[in-house]
Amino acid sequence: MTGLAIVAGLALLAGGGELLVRGSVGVARRFGLSPFLIGAVLVGFGTSTPELLTSVTAAMVDSPGVAIGNVVGSNIANIWLILGLAALLSPIDAPAPRRDLVFLAAATVAGVLAIASGVVGHVEGGFLAAGLAIYVAASFWLDRRAGAADVTAATHSAEADAESAPARLPLATVFAIAGLVGVLIGARFLVWGAIAAASALGVADTVVGLTVVAVGTSMPELAVSVVAALRKQGGVALGNVLGSNIFNTLGVLGLTGLVHPLAAPANVIRVDIWVMTAATVGLIALSLRGGRIGRGIGIGFLLLYAAYTASLVVGLGRA
């Protein structure tokens, strides 16, 4: 039953996230929202909804290891696993917007400080959520000022999703509602299954959150990045990862802390937030050097993720 709950939860999260993004984009197009708002806000929030609802659900059932591990593990997986796989399929040769790199760096520092404090409570969550609001507002204002909203990675991501978005408003609304319901139920199944599995195997729920839950909730990002790589749209894959990690740190961690304070697991403070920081710094450094992430670097990312996962498996009992 535990394994079935995890599989069902992952399937509902993946399918629900896809429906939610398509439906949201369809509704936004019918109301004439700007490409940036569709790409950065709706698609960004849509693909991060599994992480958000999973972390909130875990927090509500007093499982901070799953809640925080999900955020940290998803950010690591987005860079080393998802971006590595995308680069392996098709080299990424697209510069990342400096604005997004600055916000990613700031979000990572803020997230690390919040977790390292020991408790992500209402104050820390409020600051992180405020940072997300500033990011969205600043990005929208800068794009409008520069008149370049139609060339951002978020816009290209929105255009890619718009191809499969329903054109009729009623159908788009049904898609969005069905997707949200699917993600809600999937989050509940996944958290219950993850906690039960950790208990049955005698491992810390943090390890399950950093691995199975983190990768599972990153399925929408994986789908977007793989499709973008196959279409030779490296900028979309890179922009998707940058945006997702910003939303995860500021939005998912922030809103979860606002809903229910989280006690950060000791080992996440000692090890995992620094692995996340190292992965982020490496990505920013590569982006500042021109943004090319070839197959060699992609393989390197995948090997780093394999080594990190192996270290978690070796230390299964860690707190």
C-alpha angles and dihedrals in degrees: 000000000000093000091045091052091052093048092046091047093051092047093049092046093050096043094039093049091051093050091046093053094046093046094046092049090048092051092045093051091050090054092047098243117171120267090244094055090047094048104036101031109027099032091037094050092039095056090044095049093092090055092046098049093040092052093044091049091049091049092051091054091047098253104132091163091066093040097051095030089056092057097043094041093047092053091050092046092047091059106033102028107028099033090040091054092045091051091048090055094045128355113251112231105168129112116240118231109262088223092062092046091053092049092046091053092046093046092050092050091048092048093048092049092048094050094040089056087071098239129055097204137158094293095048091042091050093053092048093047090048088053090056091051090050091049094053094044094045093046092050092047094047092048092049091047093049093041088226104115090117094063101048122113088241090059093050089049089051091049090051091051092043090064090069098032117113112254097210118079098223092052092045090052091050090050092051095047093044090048093051092049090048092051092047093052092040092053090053093049093046095049093046092047093046094051092045091048092050090050094047093048094042094237131130115269087228090069091052090048092050094050123020097023095041095050092041094054089047092062094105090053090047092052093048093047096046092049090047091050092050089051090051090244099136092163090062092051092048094043090048092056094044093049094043094053091048091050092045095052100039101027108030097036093037098048092042090053090050092052097044129357114247127214106215114231112246095235093051087057093046099043123358102055088054091050088052090049092050092050091049095047090050092052093047091048091051091048093051090052092061106294098259113143107179131189092270092058090043090056089047090053091050092049091050090052091048090051092048092049091047090053089054091050092049090051097041094146096056119123 
